[in-house]
């Protein structure tokens, strides 16, 4: 038998034995050994043949393993790319929703307010024509004032026009006043930023404080809240401190506790390179601290801080 054919048979038999390890593969090895002896292949020749066959199997295994690793990495890369595309799409959708909320808020604030002003004028004209004050007119006026109040609240919660017109500090003060009157505890806003910031920073800072105050109203059982905003160099610091019952932040980050919106806050802040720190203990209150990196272009010379 030719040496090349013997090598081929031995390689096939060794590979089968390594995979199955059954008695049949050993029987094939005996037959190959007898054939090798009959062909004049000695013990050293068989050792060399075995070494070459084993090296060939190892090379194949490395190639197969590399192929499987490449397939795994390709799948990981594809998943990572799809995740990145999904995140980008969600961010784009969030930007579209924010812009739509801004348009609706301005429509409620401007157009609806003008219509209500016209109705007020009409009610006043009717009241002047009546010989005596009519309780129905008083009730109608009160109803109109209630509608105006609700429209202002809805407009501010959708997208505060004050944030666009006056900046972050006045918008936060107005927000705090509204939440305070609704939940019945004092909410103070402290600090100054010395000027206007970029719309993106102002919007995310406002939304984060809004989410934090929603958590206070729903969960904290606090008796006082303090919002502090200050600018130090190229950093904007914003904190929300309450004296409520507190919670375990680790359970939130691990996903064991839900409903506080902290993970959503962190993801929203991460888009601007901002950091979120949460300190809270049972019966010791909660402090949420945010730090925004600011470029020089973020500051407008018109001062909106109060």
Order of alpha helices (4+ residues) and beta strands (2+ residues): alpha-alpha-alpha-alpha-alpha-alpha-alpha-beta-alpha-beta-beta-alpha-alpha-beta-beta
